[in-house]
Amino acid sequence: MMSKVILLFCVFALFLAQSNAAVGEQGDRSSRELTGGTGWGSTREEILENRQRRKRQLQNMILAMRKQLADHSAGEITLDPKEKADTERRLDLYSRKLDTLKNDLEDEVRR
């Protein structure tokens, strides 16, 4: 009787270990898919490609904000003072981030 309980316990422990391993592998695969392959195991090319993509995104956002502020100045759209201040603040932040990305990218390309 006692050996059956021990055997049952061992089978149950083995089942739990296998299911946890499968969930762990699935979680690793999911996180790689969510990050687009970027992470600790990323190659240099993937990192540079990701930085280029981010740089393009920032450039597009900066252009959209500049257009919005120009339209506001021309009277085509009206931003309330808070919206205008927020847009100007974000424009400054995104511009500085873009400069940082450009400098980092140039340093990486030189290596």
N, C-alpha and C positions, 0 to 999 in steps of 0.2 A: 504494500500500500504506500509506504513512504517513498519507495523508488519511483512509483508512478507520479507522485506529487512533484518530486524533484525533476523527473523527465518532463512533465507538463510545464513546470516553471522554466526549465532550460529552453524548451521550444518557444514559449511565450517571450522570453528575453531575446532569443534570436530573431523572432518576428519583429519585435520593437526595434532592435538594432538595424535590421534591414530597412524597415520603413523610415527610420530617421535618416539613414544614409541616402535613400532615394529622395526624400524631401530636401536634404542638404544639396544634392546635386541639382535638383530642379530649381532650388533657390539661387544657386550660383549661376545657372544658365539664364534664369529670368533676369537677374541683376545685370548680366552682360548684355542681354537683349535690350533692357531698358536704357542702359547707358550708351547704347550704340557701339559696344565693343571698347569703349574707353574705360579705363580704370587702372588698377595697378599693373595689369599685364599688357597694357597698350604698347604698341610699337611706336617708334619715333614718328613714322609716317602718319599714323592715326592721330597722334597728338597734334602734329603740325596741321593736318587736315581739319581737325576740330577747331583749332585756333583760327584758321582761315574762315571757316564757316561762321564762327562767333564774330569775327571782324566784319564780315559781310552783313550779319544781322544788325550789329551796332551801327554800321554806316546807313543802313536802311531806316533804322529808328531815328537817327540824327537828322536825316533828310526830311522825314515826315514831321518831326518837331519843328525844324526850321521853316518848313512850308506852313505849318499851323501858325507859327508866330508871325510870319510874313503876311499871311491872310488876315490875321488879327490887326496888324499894323495898317493894312490896306483897307480895313473895314469890311472885308468880305465875310468874316466870321467874328463873333464877339466872345471873348473869353472873360470870365469874371476875374478879378484880381488874384484870387487864390489859384485858379487854374493856370493863369499866366505865370505866376511865380513858381508853381510846381513844374510847369513845362520848362521854364528857364533853368531851374535847378537840375532837373533830369538831363537836360541838354548838356549842361556843364559836366555832370557826372559821367554821362555816356561818352562825351568827347575825351575826357581824361582817361577813361578806361580804354578807349580806342587807341589813344596815344601809347598807353602802356602795352597793349597787345602788339602794336606795330613795332615798338622797340624790342619787346621780348622775341617777336618773330624774327626780326632782323638779326638779333644775337644768336638765335638758334640756327638760322640759315648759314651764318658765318662759321659755325662749328663743324 
